[in-house]
Amino acid sequence: MTPSLDTIASNHDSGQRLARAWILTAVAALLASGLFVLLIIASRAPVVGELFPLQNFFHLAIVVHVDFSVLVWFGAIAAALWSLNTREGMARTGWLALGLVLIGSVLLSIAPFHPGEAIMSNYVPVLDNGWFTAGLLVFATGLVIAALRQMLIPLPVDLNDPARAVGRFGIQSAAIIIVLSAGALLWSWLAVPEFLAGPSYYEVLFWGGGHILQFAWVQLMLVAWLWLAAASGVRIALRPKWLLLLLLANFLPAFLGVWAYLQFEVGSPAHRNFFVWLMAAGGGLAAGPIGLALLHGAWRHGRESDVSIPAVPAEPLAGPLRAGLVWSVVLFGVGGMLGFFIEASNTIVPAHYHGCIVAITLAFMVLTLHLSPQLGLGRAGPRITRAVAWTYGTGQLLHIAGLAWSGGHGVQRKTAGAAQGLEGMAQVAGMSAMALGGLIAIVGGVLFLVAFGRAFVGRDRLPERPLTSGGVGA
């Protein structure tokens, strides 16, 4: 049996308005990320590139593109779910958090137009200038305030109603992880060795908190998976109590991260290696079993449909939502498995974490299209929603496969152009597949923005349904 993920039982208007604003902010972050891709291309173009104020604008813009497409996008989706999962109250605090995130995002977008060094540190790439530092600080403050608001006025998690408790616990525990991650970042800032500077400094600064943060994104992805399963009629053979235990298994490693700060000196090999171990040991504890159960449920749903057994429920986007769910699970599974093949600093490393990141992105994309009409933003059409899932999913899978293949043939990570050393046919083929997959995935991202835009202006508007995530069967 799988749970009802009705995490929005209160249905108060203030929470829905705030959630709607966060959803718009999240989509705007993806749009901004895409605009920076265009600026990156233009900065390398003949004649046009000379118009850009800084010679290294290409590298500066890449940093902001990555931070908008991951940090701001993920954070805004998290805050939208928190807004739907709180009791009525502290409305001004909620809007303050949103305002700070917006101000921080504007400062981040201004940063590439000012001098600074682009540092591709893990988890949070940075620009070493005042605009970026101020933007990141203001953004993080807003996100932490949103998380604290969720912690202070949450909807109750009633263990006597485990079906409803699953979704609420997943969303609320993600807020706690975000706060723990912020605390780890502050601890690192206070304890980072004084002799470190530049890339080494930022690597140590974000290492512990960045690892802890990933458990929050995965926790919300698992909630999104179960929510999409509920909406698309996929039934899984895990009882709600087992799902709660699995979500708890993804939650507890964040506290082990805090324990590491008590045991090891920040920046020491032991501190660094502990977080590598923590991610390897804890990253798939919940996602693996839940993902396999969902794939089995989706496969069983298809077989039942072949013999005309009625599906549950009558959701207009059921098929497209199910496609997005399956692709997200597959991408996360492939990314997770590639982690076991990492032996050196080659392109298998980005293939591993890229697979996990894009899986979260796709789950959030499809969940956004599902929630939009229930928040008064209109409904995307089934055809374009399905196209988003398949185009983005296939493109990213090809992109990841190309990176993994290339890494297996010696192509190093964080290199470009001639520095990649593409001498053999296997290396060229792998990186060509990577590039083609990336282009297809970009088309999928554009389709998502088009789908959301059409829904927003009402072109694809269908009859609205109550604000609920439905049931995932029994």
Residue pairs with C-beta under 8 A, 6 or more apart in sequence:
1 235
1 237
1 238
1 239
1 240
1 473
1 474
2 226
2 229
2 230
2 234
2 235
2 236
2 237
2 238
2 240
2 243
2 297
2 471
2 472
2 473
2 474
3 162
3 163
3 164
3 165
3 166
3 167
3 226
3 230
3 240
3 243
3 471
3 472
4 163
4 164
4 230
4 469
4 470
4 471
4 472
5 164
5 166
5 167
5 223
5 226
5 227
5 230
5 469
5 470
5 472
6 164
6 167
6 468
6 469
6 470
6 471
7 81
7 84
7 85
7 155
7 164
7 167
7 168
7 171
7 223
7 469
8 15
8 84
8 85
8 467
8 468
8 469
9 155
9 164
10 86
10 87
10 88
10 155
11 467
12 87
12 88
14 88
14 91
14 94
15 83
15 84
15 86
15 88
16 83
16 84
16 375
16 376
16 467
18 83
18 91
18 94
18 95
18 98
19 80
19 81
19 83
19 84
19 371
19 375
20 80
20 375
20 376
20 377
21 95
21 98
22 76
22 77
22 79
22 80
22 83
22 98
23 76
23 77
23 80
23 368
23 371
23 372
23 375
23 377
24 377
25 72
25 76
25 98
25 101
25 102
25 105
26 72
26 73
26 76
26 77
26 80
26 364
26 368
27 368
27 449
27 452
29 68
29 69
29 72
29 73
29 76
29 105
30 68
30 69
30 73
30 445
30 448
30 449
31 449
32 68
32 72
32 105
32 109
33 65
33 68
33 69
33 73
34 442
34 445
34 446
34 449
36 61
36 62
36 64
36 65
36 68
36 109
36 112
37 65
37 442
39 52
39 57
39 61
39 112
40 58
40 61
40 62
40 65
42 48
42 49
42 52
43 49
43 52
43 57
43 58
43 61
44 58
53 113
54 60
54 112
54 113
54 114
54 115
56 117
56 118
57 112
57 113
59 118
60 111
60 112
60 116
60 118
60 127
61 112
62 118
62 120
62 125
63 112
63 118
63 119
63 120
63 125
63 126
63 127
63 132
64 108
64 109
64 111
64 112
64 127
64 132
66 125
67 108
67 124
67 125
67 136
68 105
68 108
68 109
69 361
70 357
70 361
71 124
71 139
72 101
72 105
72 108
72 139
73 361
73 364
74 217
74 220
74 360
74 364
75 101
75 139
75 143
76 101
77 220
77 364
77 367
77 368
78 143
78 146
78 147
78 174
78 175
78 178
78 216
78 217
78 220
79 97
79 98
79 101
79 143
79 146
79 147
80 371
81 171
81 174
81 220
81 223
82 146
82 147
82 149
82 150
82 171
82 175
83 94
83 146
84 467
85 150
85 154
85 155
85 167
85 168
85 171
85 172
86 94
86 149
86 150
86 153
86 154
86 155
87 153
87 154
87 155
89 153
90 149
90 152
90 153
93 145
93 149
94 146
94 149
96 142
96 145
97 142
97 143
97 145
97 146
97 149
98 142
98 146
99 142
100 138
100 139
100 141
100 142
100 145
101 138
101 139
101 142
101 143
101 146
102 142
103 138
103 142
104 134
104 135
104 136
104 137
104 138
104 139
104 140
104 141
104 142
105 135
105 139
106 135
107 131
107 132
107 134
107 135
107 138
107 139
108 131
108 132
108 135
108 136
108 139
109 135
110 131
110 135
111 127
111 129
111 131
111 132
111 135
112 127
114 129
114 130
114 131
115 129
116 127
116 128
116 129
116 131
116 132
117 127
117 128
117 198
118 125
118 126
118 127
118 128
119 125
119 126
119 127
119 128
119 198
119 199
119 202
120 199
120 414
121 199
121 202
121 203
121 205
121 206
122 203
122 206
122 207
122 210
123 206
123 207
123 209
123 210
123 211
123 213
123 214
124 136
124 202
124 206
124 210
126 132
126 133
126 136
126 202
128 198
140 182
140 185
143 178
144 178
144 179
144 182
146 175
147 175
147 176
147 178
147 179
148 175
148 179
150 171
150 172
150 175
151 172
151 175
151 176
151 179
154 168
154 172
155 168
156 168
157 165
157 168
157 169
157 172
158 164
158 165
159 165
159 244
162 239
162 240
162 241
162 243
162 244
163 240
163 471
165 240
165 244
166 226
166 240
166 243
166 244
166 247
167 223
167 226
167 227
167 469
169 244
169 247
169 248
170 219
170 220
170 222
170 223
170 226
170 247
171 220
171 223
173 219
173 247
173 248
173 251
174 216
174 217
174 219
174 220
174 223
175 216
176 251
176 254
177 212
177 213
177 215
177 216
177 219
177 251
177 254
178 213
178 216
180 212
180 254
180 255
180 257
180 258
181 209
181 210
181 212
181 213
181 216
181 254
182 209
183 209
183 258
184 208
184 209
184 212
184 257
184 258
184 261
185 205
185 206
185 208
185 209
187 208
187 261
187 266
188 204
188 205
188 206
188 207
188 208
188 209
188 266
189 205
191 265
191 266
191 267
192 201
192 204
192 205
192 266
192 267
193 204
193 266
193 267
196 204
196 267
204 266
204 267
207 271
207 272
207 275
208 257
208 260
208 261
208 266
208 271
208 275
211 257
211 275
211 278
211 279
212 254
212 257
212 258
214 279
214 283
214 356
215 250
215 251
215 253
215 254
215 282
215 283
216 254
217 360
218 250
218 283
218 286
218 287
218 356
218 360
219 247
219 250
219 251
220 360
220 364
221 287
221 328
221 332
221 359
221 360
221 363
221 364
222 246
222 247
222 250
222 286
222 287
222 290
224 328
224 363
224 364
224 366
224 367
225 290
225 291
225 294
225 325
225 328
225 329
225 363
226 243
226 290
226 294
226 472
227 367
227 370
227 469
228 234
228 321
228 322
228 324
228 325
228 363
228 366
228 367
228 370
229 235
229 236
229 294
229 297
229 298
229 325
229 472
230 469
230 470
230 471
230 472
231 313
231 315
231 317
231 318
231 321
231 370
231 469
231 470
232 315
232 317
232 318
232 319
232 321
232 322
232 325
233 301
233 311
233 312
233 313
233 315
233 318
233 322
233 473
234 294
234 297
234 298
234 301
234 322
234 325
234 472
234 473
235 297
235 300
235 301
235 312
235 472
235 473
235 474
236 290
236 293
236 294
236 296
236 297
236 472
236 473
237 293
237 296
237 297
238 246
238 289
238 290
238 293
243 290
246 285
246 286
246 289
246 290
247 286
249 282
249 285
249 286
250 282
250 285
250 286
250 287
252 282
253 278
253 281
253 282
253 285
256 278
256 282
257 275
257 278
260 271
260 274
260 275
260 278
261 271
263 270
263 274
264 270
264 271
264 274
265 271
280 339
283 336
283 339
283 356
284 336
287 332
287 336
288 333
288 336
291 329
291 332
291 333
294 325
294 326
294 329
295 326
295 329
295 330
297 473
298 322
298 325
298 326
301 311
301 322
304 311
305 311
311 318
312 471
312 473
313 470
313 471
315 321
315 465
315 470
316 379
316 382
316 462
317 369
317 370
317 379
317 380
317 382
317 385
319 382
319 386
320 366
320 382
320 385
320 386
320 388
320 389
321 366
321 369
321 370
321 385
323 386
323 389
323 390
323 393
324 362
324 363
324 365
324 366
324 385
324 388
324 389
324 393
325 363
325 366
327 362
327 389
327 390
327 392
327 393
327 394
327 397
328 359
328 360
328 362
328 363
328 366
328 393
329 359
330 359
330 393
330 397
331 355
331 356
331 358
331 359
331 362
331 393
331 396
331 397
331 400
332 355
332 356
332 359
332 360
334 355
334 397
334 400
335 351
335 352
335 353
335 354
335 355
335 356
335 357
335 358
335 359
335 400
336 352
336 355
336 356
338 348
338 351
338 352
338 355
338 400
338 404
339 352
341 348
341 352
341 404
341 408
342 348
342 349
342 352
345 412
345 413
345 414
346 406
346 407
346 408
346 410
346 411
346 412
346 413
347 403
347 404
347 406
347 407
347 411
347 412
347 413
347 430
347 434
348 403
348 404
348 407
348 408
349 407
349 413
350 403
350 413
351 400
351 401
351 403
351 404
351 407
354 396
354 399
354 400
354 403
355 396
355 400
358 392
358 396
358 400
358 441
362 389
362 392
362 393
362 396
365 388
365 392
365 448
366 385
366 388
366 389
368 452
369 379
369 380
369 385
369 388
369 448
369 451
369 452
369 455
372 378
372 379
372 380
372 452
372 455
372 456
373 379
373 455
373 461
373 462
373 464
373 465
374 464
374 465
374 466
374 467
374 468
375 467
376 464
377 452
377 455
377 456
378 454
378 455
378 456
378 457
378 458
378 459
378 460
378 461
379 455
379 460
379 461
379 462
379 464
380 451
380 452
380 454
380 455
380 460
381 451
381 454
381 460
381 462
384 447
384 450
384 451
384 454
384 460
385 451
387 444
387 447
388 444
388 447
388 448
388 451
390 444
391 440
391 441
391 443
391 444
391 447
392 441
392 444
392 445
392 447
392 448
393 444
394 437
394 440
395 437
395 438
395 439
395 440
395 441
395 442
395 443
395 444
396 437
396 441
396 444
397 437
398 433
398 434
398 436
398 437
398 440
399 433
399 434
399 437
399 438
399 440
399 441
400 437
401 433
401 437
402 430
402 431
402 432
402 433
402 434
402 435
402 436
402 437
403 430
403 434
404 430
405 426
405 429
405 430
405 433
406 426
406 427
406 430
406 431
406 434
407 413
408 430
409 424
409 426
409 427
409 430
410 421
410 427
411 420
411 421
411 422
411 427
411 430
411 431
412 420
412 421
415 421
420 427
420 431
421 427
422 428
422 431
451 460
454 460
455 461
